[in-house]
Amino acid sequence: MSKYWSKFVHKLDPYTPGEQPKDKKFLKLNTNENPYGPSPKVLEAIKLATNDKLRLYPDPESAELRESIAEYYGLDATNIFVGNGSDEVLAFIFYGLLKKTEPILFPDITYSFYPAYAKLYDIKFKKIPLDGNFQINLDGYSIPNGGIIFPNPNAPTGIPKPVSDIEALLKRNHSEVVVVDEAYVDFGTESAVKLVEKYENLVVTHSLSKSRSLAGMRIGCAFASKNIIEGLNRVKNSFNSYPLDRLAQIAGVEAFKDNDYFELTTNNTIKAREFLVSELNALGFDSLPSGANFIFTKHKTKNASSICKDLRDQGIIVRHFSAPSKISNYLRITIGTKDQMEILLKSIKLMF
Ligand SMILES: *Cc1c(COP(=O)(O)O)cnc(C)c1O
């Protein structure tokens, strides 16, 4: 609290990111970072671009990056918006597309940045409860709304929805924007990007932080109709004309070129996830089906906060949403390399 803050700041409810310990001894399985580094070709391109040109402003339109993304997904560059991480892209979406008279809708258990943005922009929202199996219940979204947003797969449950269900929702909802946040889609979930040409109210967001190992570069994008992208550009250019720096634009272009590396690393993560789930289930854990680079799991007898604490004592950090709720007995564990998953399992086995 401070007398210097605007009245509005006192009312904000900011997002709390997962811990980034300064000391390196921890095995970090708490923020869904990729255990593999970025493609060596990305690193090489960043090194080459670290030169005198950094005194110049970057391309405000990120044209080359948008072209690369468009080509990769078979769309036009006018269907692509890029931002400083998908969090920034989402912030522009909230302000530019979801600030309406009716409340927006999102799941009661979901990415906790959504209510934070809604508060920041003074947007009314209504939370639609997940069903008894922790699935997003899209039937519950057929009520008057100012827009709909949900992640696919959902966070922090990791449960994927088939694109056919999303298309059915789009058929029922044409008047307002439907945003599908696909931050984790590359780990085995079907993408709705291909529906962008068919439904002009659909917005899909992607991140290069997770599947392309570039969380430190801050690159995210949105796919939508030309008209929606134009609206997002109006917001962006009223806020910051250069959200992506020179190195980020170059890193992004290279990341989409090195498809072999992308396939190899995402497949390794999927295999490590299946390995971890089957080993944990044998130890009495119940894990929700995951289409992401993390799992959401609970133990039949030992509670989540004590597992979380025991793991920390052994140098492993996982994420526990401890506020009282229907997920407070679950742990969200980021999938690392197979070796890291073996280290984790060794520590867990010591508890039982
Ligand atoms: C990580 C994450 C984001 C943000 O990704 P950045 O590109 O790093 O900003 C957005 N949505 C969800 C659901 C996420 O988990």
The ligand as a Tripos MOL2 file, in Angstrom:
@<TRIPOS>MOLECULE
LIG
   15    15     1     0     0
SMALL
NO_CHARGES

@<TRIPOS>ATOM
      1 C1          3.1310  -20.4180  -20.0600 C.3       1 LIG1
      2 C2          1.7510  -20.0250  -20.4360 C.ar      1 LIG1
      3 C3          1.4980  -18.8590  -21.1490 C.ar      1 LIG1
      4 C4          2.5350  -17.7920  -21.3500 C.3       1 LIG1
      5 O1          3.5520  -18.0850  -22.1490 O.3       1 LIG1
      6 P1          4.6630  -16.9950  -22.4900 P.3       1 LIG1
      7 O2          4.7480  -17.0920  -23.9660 O.co2     1 LIG1
      8 O3          5.8940  -17.4580  -21.7880 O.co2     1 LIG1
      9 O4          4.2070  -15.6510  -22.0260 O.co2     1 LIG1
     10 C5          0.2150  -18.6050  -21.5740 C.ar      1 LIG1
     11 N1         -0.8000  -19.4350  -21.2820 N.ar      1 LIG1
     12 C6         -0.6070  -20.5440  -20.5590 C.ar      1 LIG1
     13 C7         -1.7620  -21.4260  -20.2590 C.3       1 LIG1
     14 C8          0.6760  -20.8650  -20.1000 C.ar      1 LIG1
     15 O5          0.8680  -21.9200  -19.3280 O.3       1 LIG1
@<TRIPOS>BOND
     1     1     2 1
     2     2     3 ar
     3     2    14 ar
     4     3     4 1
     5     3    10 ar
     6     4     5 1
     7     5     6 1
     8     6     7 2
     9     6     8 1
    10     6     9 1
    11    10    11 ar
    12    11    12 ar
    13    12    13 1
    14    12    14 ar
    15    14    15 1
@<TRIPOS>SUBSTRUCTURE
     1 LIG1         1 GROUP 0 **** ****
